[in-house]
Amino acid sequence: MLDFGELLRKDSQHVQSTVSDGISSIQCFRSNDVKNLVEETFRFDGHPPPIALPYKFKDVANQIEEHHAQLVVIDLCGCPDTIKESKQLSSRLPTSVSVVVLGDVDSISVVRELKALGFYYLLWPVEKIELAEFVQSVVSRHIAASNFKNRRRAKRVGIVGIRGGIGCSLLTSELAWFLSHEKQTSCLVVDHNYMSSSLDILLGLKNRDKRTINDSEVTGDIDATSAKTLITKVSNRLDYLALGLQEERSIDLLDINDLVISHLSNETNFVIDDYSASVGFDVSPHVINASLDIAVIMMEPTISCLRETSAMLGKLKKLMEEPDKTKSLRILLVLNQHRASRFSSVNVSEIEKYLDHKIDIEFPYEISIEENLLNGVHLSTGKSKFGDQVRRLCALMIGEDLSQTSKRLFSFSMLGRK
């Protein structure tokens, strides 16, 4: 039975929420059968049921935030693609939330895929006793994981510039802004230019000096608490990490950034690294392959840049084919037409043929970009072609279907998305 004991206690002030040592819960249901069983299961042991809300994909993240939920039961029975839906949910939901998915797909692959996402999966239909025991085990694990070691970790995305001045910082800021403000995901932006950069301005920060570090921090004496003191909060879901050189080398700060990220990556959905080619260290293929989940390789349409991109892709592919690799790296190739076409020396078809790699996103040349930036307009939220491509790149990163976004960007037409 669902005997939470000390795990759950009644809150007479909020009869609709379930609280257990600070753990609150909600359920997002598609059918009344699921809703009623979940409520009955909690009442069965004398506990108030979780807040019940109709399942709408685009609202789940906001509902979790609004109700401060730490446990959420999601009804995906009848969903056309349970794995795909779960992957897209994973990129939006706080990593601190324990997620129980109820689904009607009897497949071990679904269990494995959702476990890899940090979700719990229970096959529907289910008996009340079985559901009670399952939820009890999830709550127990949630409390055991309160030290954050077992949380889902952030996806780490690197914007890698083949050369400087081709828009890496701009793309980093636009992706971070769109993910955090439009997609309701939390992001940590990491500025790897330790001398000077415009990333802080592009994020809307004013007079933000880079944070220098003391001797103890240089030697690696950084824990989770001190790591949080190094970041700047841009908004509720967007944080900024920008260290500055004092007497250290750039490679020292690269290692310190990695240490800070390791402490904070279980508290955010995405870590976005700005690896502009203007940084003061070599962004090697080994660093990219070892550190990132997604590498956004950014190039311009020139012969010299094409050759450098070819060399980078070749080295990355060799590393990805090594038999002892422990994680997979996704590569997204971005072509930025940041100058008028008369300055281009190669076209799209020539680039794809030479690289033997499809261009995933092509940013068009738009003369109005600088004017919009000066006016404080975020390109990703506007109606420009550049903004369209930022949204398409975001869709690729979080696993959305581009065939749907081409009809109506980021509209969710699947069952339950209204």
C-alpha positions as MATLAB code, in Angstrom:
seq = 'MLDFGELLRKDSQHVQSTVSDGISSIQCFRSNDVKNLVEETFRFDGHPPPIALPYKFKDVANQIEEHHAQLVVIDLCGCPDTIKESKQLSSRLPTSVSVVVLGDVDSISVVRELKALGFYYLLWPVEKIELAEFVQSVVSRHIAASNFKNRRRAKRVGIVGIRGGIGCSLLTSELAWFLSHEKQTSCLVVDHNYMSSSLDILLGLKNRDKRTINDSEVTGDIDATSAKTLITKVSNRLDYLALGLQEERSIDLLDINDLVISHLSNETNFVIDDYSASVGFDVSPHVINASLDIAVIMMEPTISCLRETSAMLGKLKKLMEEPDKTKSLRILLVLNQHRASRFSSVNVSEIEKYLDHKIDIEFPYEISIEENLLNGVHLSTGKSKFGDQVRRLCALMIGEDLSQTSKRLFSFSMLGRK';
ca = [
       0.000    0.000    0.000;
       0.989    3.619   -0.430;
       2.266    3.966    3.119;
       4.386    7.086    2.848;
       4.687    7.342    6.620;
       7.237   10.008    7.263;
       7.615   10.636    3.546;
       4.210   12.230    3.160;
       2.237   14.379    5.561;
      -1.082   16.131    5.178;
      -1.170   19.858    4.699;
      -4.541   21.063    5.910;
      -3.946   24.432    4.304;
      -3.619   22.982    0.774;
      -5.951   20.053    0.451;
      -5.231   19.600   -3.263;
      -1.492   19.072   -3.005;
       0.527   16.121   -1.772;
       3.519   17.107    0.337;
       6.298   14.926    1.647;
       9.075   16.683    3.474;
       8.700   19.512    0.981;
       7.774   17.266   -1.972;
       4.658   18.447   -3.809;
       3.016   16.568   -6.666;
       0.718   17.021   -9.650;
      -0.738   14.701  -12.259;
      -1.304   15.526  -15.935;
      -4.047   13.275  -17.263;
      -5.503   12.438  -20.683;
      -8.361   10.243  -19.488;
     -10.615   10.238  -16.459;
      -9.772    6.567  -15.850;
      -6.140    7.475  -15.178;
      -7.069   10.567  -13.174;
      -9.491    8.660  -10.964;
      -7.105    5.759  -10.264;
      -4.252    8.071   -9.282;
      -6.536    9.992   -6.951;
      -7.983    6.793   -5.474;
      -4.481    5.443   -4.887;
      -3.520    8.446   -2.778;
      -6.820    8.542   -0.903;
      -6.528    4.809   -0.289;
      -3.834    5.488    2.288;
      -5.414    8.669    3.608;
      -3.332   11.239    1.696;
      -4.643   14.155   -0.363;
      -4.417   13.431   -4.116;
      -2.007   15.358   -6.344;
      -3.283   18.407   -8.198;
      -5.011   17.089  -11.339;
      -4.519   18.998  -14.606;
      -5.453   18.034  -18.196;
      -2.348   17.017  -20.152;
      -1.216   19.711  -22.559;
       2.371   19.349  -23.683;
       3.139   23.044  -23.898;
       1.800   23.720  -20.387;
       3.512   20.989  -18.349;
       6.707   22.931  -17.576;
       4.772   26.016  -16.489;
       2.412   23.929  -14.346;
       5.344   22.305  -12.551;
       6.851   25.706  -11.901;
       3.546   27.260  -10.830;
       2.769   24.529   -8.293;
       6.404   23.979   -7.225;
       5.923   20.309   -8.033;
       8.709   17.863   -7.380;
       6.780   14.745   -8.392;
       4.667   14.625  -11.551;
       2.579   11.745  -12.908;
       2.080   12.075  -16.687;
      -0.532   10.118  -18.598;
       0.783    9.204  -22.065;
      -1.723    6.447  -22.773;
      -2.775    6.732  -26.397;
       0.215    8.890  -27.323;
       1.311    8.172  -30.940;
       5.004    8.038  -29.974;
       5.720    7.660  -26.262;
       9.515    7.809  -26.608;
       9.488   10.917  -28.798;
       7.008   12.693  -26.530;
       9.076   11.824  -23.468;
      12.311   13.063  -25.038;
      10.716   16.404  -25.815;
       9.307   16.619  -22.295;
      12.727   15.811  -20.843;
      14.281   18.860  -22.488;
      11.666   21.099  -20.870;
      11.163   19.750  -17.368;
      13.369   20.719  -14.408;
      15.984   18.080  -13.685;
      14.974   18.068  -10.006;
      11.485   16.727  -10.778;
      10.746   13.013  -10.454;
       8.613   12.013  -13.449;
       6.318    8.972  -13.541;
       4.998    8.161  -17.018;
       1.910    5.971  -17.391;
       1.772    4.475  -20.881;
       0.123    1.672  -22.808;
       3.153    0.538  -24.847;
       4.379   -2.844  -23.608;
       7.984   -2.668  -24.780;
      11.293   -3.074  -22.983;
      12.808   -0.474  -25.320;
      10.379    2.133  -23.977;
      11.390    1.305  -20.405;
      15.074    1.595  -21.303;
      14.697    4.839  -23.255;
      12.714    6.500  -20.476;
      15.130    5.252  -17.841;
      17.947    6.880  -19.829;
      15.959   10.137  -19.681;
      15.599    9.804  -15.914;
      11.867    8.990  -16.126;
       9.980    6.162  -14.415;
       7.637    4.121  -16.642;
       4.649    2.037  -15.570;
       2.503    0.076  -18.018;
      -1.218    0.861  -18.083;
      -3.642   -0.595  -17.076;
      -2.319   -1.117  -13.573;
      -3.795   -2.283  -10.280;
      -4.189    0.207   -7.457;
      -1.814   -1.691   -5.151;
       0.877   -1.887   -7.836;
       0.576    1.836   -8.560;
       0.760    2.614   -4.835;
       3.951    0.600   -4.372;
       5.481    2.111   -7.494;
       4.803    5.704   -6.437;
       6.126    4.956   -2.953;
       9.411    3.711   -4.426;
       9.693    6.832   -6.611;
       9.167    9.137   -3.625;
      11.772    7.204   -1.634;
      14.264    7.539   -4.489;
      13.470   11.233   -4.821;
      14.381   11.804   -1.184;
      17.484    9.630   -1.521;
      18.528   11.731   -4.517;
      18.166   14.999   -2.624;
      21.940   15.354   -2.781;
      21.454   15.869   -6.550;
      23.760   13.008   -7.538;
      20.996   11.035   -9.218;
      19.228   13.857  -11.029;
      18.905   14.006  -14.765;
      21.831   15.988  -16.141;
      21.675   18.790  -18.651;
      22.272   18.385  -22.356;
      25.511   20.180  -23.170;
      25.495   22.033  -26.479;
      28.582   23.699  -27.924;
      28.410   26.437  -30.569;
      31.758   25.827  -32.269;
      33.082   28.492  -34.621;
      35.472   27.336  -37.314;
      36.788   30.886  -37.348;
      36.095   34.083  -35.435;
      33.532   36.699  -36.338;
      30.929   34.439  -37.929;
      28.185   34.803  -35.322;
      28.776   32.161  -32.625;
      28.029   34.519  -29.739;
      24.923   35.817  -31.489;
      23.627   32.299  -32.095;
      24.438   31.277  -28.502;
      22.461   34.182  -27.080;
      19.496   33.655  -29.411;
      19.279   29.919  -28.677;
      19.510   30.535  -24.938;
      16.881   33.254  -25.046;
      14.447   31.203  -27.127;
      14.882   28.035  -25.070;
      14.454   29.828  -21.751;
      11.699   32.292  -22.685;
       9.683   30.542  -25.392;
      10.283   26.851  -24.642;
      10.328   27.247  -20.836;
      13.559   25.283  -20.395;
      16.341   26.325  -18.060;
      19.725   27.190  -19.594;
      23.236   27.928  -18.430;
      25.265   29.926  -20.973;
      29.042   29.562  -20.697;
      31.284   32.278  -22.151;
      34.692   30.811  -23.017;
      36.188   34.099  -24.199;
      38.091   34.972  -21.038;
      39.442   38.314  -22.240;
      36.452   40.132  -23.693;
      33.272   39.306  -25.592;
      29.895   40.708  -26.540;
      27.904   37.758  -25.209;
      26.845   39.606  -22.060;
      25.462   42.484  -24.136;
      23.651   40.102  -26.479;
      22.021   38.484  -23.434;
      20.805   41.880  -22.254;
      23.237   42.359  -19.365;
      24.697   45.776  -18.666;
      28.089   46.527  -17.142;
      28.774   42.863  -16.460;
      32.480   42.418  -15.722;
      33.901   38.932  -16.013;
      34.318   37.147  -12.717;
      37.931   36.654  -11.682;
      38.747   33.771   -9.369;
      40.924   33.455   -6.296;
      43.844   31.128   -5.604;
      41.763   28.421   -3.920;
      39.390   28.316   -6.889;
      42.312   27.999   -9.293;
      43.511   24.914   -7.450;
      40.106   23.308   -7.947;
      38.604   23.923   -4.487;
      35.094   24.503   -5.881;
      31.988   22.770   -4.588;
      28.337   23.087   -5.599;
      27.759   26.046   -3.290;
      30.735   28.075   -4.494;
      29.934   27.174   -8.116;
      26.595   28.970   -7.790;
      28.346   32.162   -6.692;
      30.173   32.288  -10.032;
      27.053   32.600  -12.179;
      24.951   35.642  -13.045;
      21.174   35.277  -13.257;
      19.868   36.779  -16.502;
      16.263   35.711  -15.909;
      14.308   33.104  -13.984;
      15.410   30.297  -16.351;
      18.638   31.721  -17.788;
      22.047   31.850  -16.070;
      25.386   33.143  -17.362;
      28.881   31.922  -16.482;
      31.710   34.233  -17.543;
      35.133   33.900  -15.940;
      37.909   36.378  -16.655;
      41.673   36.046  -16.798;
      43.820   37.485  -14.062;
      47.073   35.552  -13.951;
      45.719   32.218  -15.117;
      46.013   30.685  -18.545;
      42.950   30.188  -20.708;
      43.335   26.422  -20.407;
      43.126   26.771  -16.597;
      39.798   28.546  -16.841;
      38.568   25.946  -19.322;
      39.145   23.266  -16.668;
      37.517   25.397  -13.964;
      34.482   25.999  -16.181;
      34.147   22.246  -16.658;
      34.261   21.772  -12.891;
      31.580   24.426  -12.335;
      29.404   22.871  -15.050;
      29.744   19.439  -13.449;
      28.285   20.882  -10.229;
      25.464   22.788  -11.925;
      24.441   20.559  -14.829;
      21.959   18.627  -12.686;
      20.029   21.822  -11.978;
      19.384   22.963  -15.540;
      18.100   21.530  -18.829;
      20.754   22.876  -21.203;
      24.340   24.056  -20.920;
      25.239   26.125  -23.994;
      28.963   26.743  -24.524;
      30.111   29.617  -26.725;
      33.213   28.172  -28.390;
      33.840   31.040  -30.754;
      37.076   30.665  -32.701;
      38.204   33.954  -31.140;
      38.785   32.262  -27.759;
      42.315   32.144  -26.423;
      42.752   28.362  -26.584;
      42.466   25.577  -29.116;
      38.980   24.074  -29.213;
      40.216   20.622  -30.113;
      38.069   17.805  -31.478;
      38.981   15.778  -28.374;
      37.480   18.467  -26.096;
      34.335   18.659  -28.236;
      33.848   14.900  -28.339;
      34.495   14.399  -24.632;
      32.477   17.345  -23.300;
      29.446   17.850  -25.534;
      26.224   16.043  -26.324;
      25.547   18.249  -29.357;
      28.175   20.111  -31.393;
      26.805   22.918  -33.556;
      29.603   23.475  -36.073;
      29.330   26.975  -37.535;
      30.998   27.944  -40.805;
      30.892   30.608  -43.513;
      30.796   30.045  -47.306;
      34.489   30.533  -48.099;
      37.042   28.061  -49.431;
      39.414   28.454  -46.496;
      36.613   27.928  -43.975;
      35.366   24.943  -45.971;
      38.754   23.243  -45.705;
      38.976   23.932  -41.961;
      35.463   22.573  -41.458;
      36.365   19.435  -43.407;
      39.390   18.855  -41.170;
      37.300   19.341  -38.011;
      34.516   17.004  -39.158;
      37.030   14.359  -40.207;
      38.695   14.341  -36.783;
      35.371   14.288  -34.963;
      34.077   11.360  -37.016;
      37.215    9.351  -36.254;
      36.791    9.992  -32.538;
      33.104    9.050  -32.705;
      33.980    5.729  -34.362;
      36.355    4.646  -31.597;
      35.106    1.389  -30.025;
      35.613    2.484  -26.415;
      33.567    5.684  -26.592;
      31.191    6.135  -23.650;
      28.751    8.671  -25.117;
      27.403    9.680  -28.507;
      27.918   13.110  -30.057;
      25.398   14.715  -32.383;
      26.802   17.081  -35.002;
      24.674   19.842  -36.496;
      26.293   21.772  -39.347;
      25.325   25.440  -39.636;
      26.154   27.725  -42.549;
      25.975   31.434  -41.742;
      25.601   33.738  -44.744;
      26.607   36.681  -42.586;
      27.823   38.746  -45.534;
      26.332   39.613  -48.900;
      26.408   36.828  -51.500;
      29.140   38.527  -53.556;
      31.597   37.740  -50.750;
      30.849   33.983  -50.898;
      33.289   31.784  -52.772;
      31.327   28.493  -52.526;
      27.628   27.643  -52.602;
      25.555   25.191  -50.577;
      25.727   22.291  -53.039;
      29.506   22.627  -53.343;
      29.890   22.672  -49.564;
      27.758   19.572  -49.049;
      29.561   17.692  -51.812;
      33.012   18.554  -50.482;
      32.149   17.758  -46.866;
      29.938   14.777  -47.660;
      27.726   16.177  -44.935;
      24.324   17.824  -45.166;
      23.954   21.418  -44.012;
      21.337   21.257  -41.269;
      20.663   24.986  -40.920;
      21.442   27.905  -43.218;
      21.230   31.415  -41.814;
      20.487   33.976  -44.525;
      22.142   37.356  -44.876;
      19.891   40.037  -43.430;
      20.941   43.662  -43.434;
      18.530   44.500  -40.603;
      20.152   42.238  -37.994;
      22.443   44.881  -36.518;
      19.606   47.404  -36.325;
      17.403   44.903  -34.497;
      20.173   44.069  -32.048;
      20.802   47.749  -31.312;
      17.099   48.162  -30.613;
      17.166   45.234  -28.169;
      15.067   42.946  -30.397;
      15.672   39.211  -29.996;
      15.855   37.760  -33.498;
      14.507   34.368  -32.433;
      11.170   35.874  -31.402;
      10.685   37.998  -34.539;
       9.384   37.216  -38.004;
      12.719   37.396  -39.797;
      14.184   34.513  -41.813;
      17.097   34.457  -39.388;
      14.669   33.979  -36.497;
      12.941   31.150  -38.381;
      16.246   29.307  -38.665;
      17.048   29.810  -34.971;
      13.728   28.161  -34.156;
      14.444   25.327  -36.593;
      17.841   24.751  -34.993;
      16.196   24.701  -31.588;
      13.718   22.107  -32.875;
      16.579   19.900  -34.066;
      18.315   20.184  -30.702;
      15.314   19.115  -28.646;
      14.130   16.457  -31.081;
      11.048   18.068  -32.555;
       9.728   17.127  -35.985;
      10.815   19.673  -38.604;
       8.018   18.587  -40.927;
       5.624   19.972  -38.339;
       7.579   23.146  -37.695;
       7.713   23.901  -41.415;
       3.922   24.175  -41.387;
       3.686   26.077  -38.145;
       6.841   26.561  -36.149;
       6.663   24.920  -32.739;
       2.950   24.150  -32.913;
       2.181   20.793  -31.452;
      -0.557   19.000  -33.348;
      -0.178   15.610  -31.692;
      -2.877   14.225  -29.434;
      -3.069   16.173  -26.197;
      -1.293   19.289  -27.520;
      -3.928   21.990  -27.675;
];
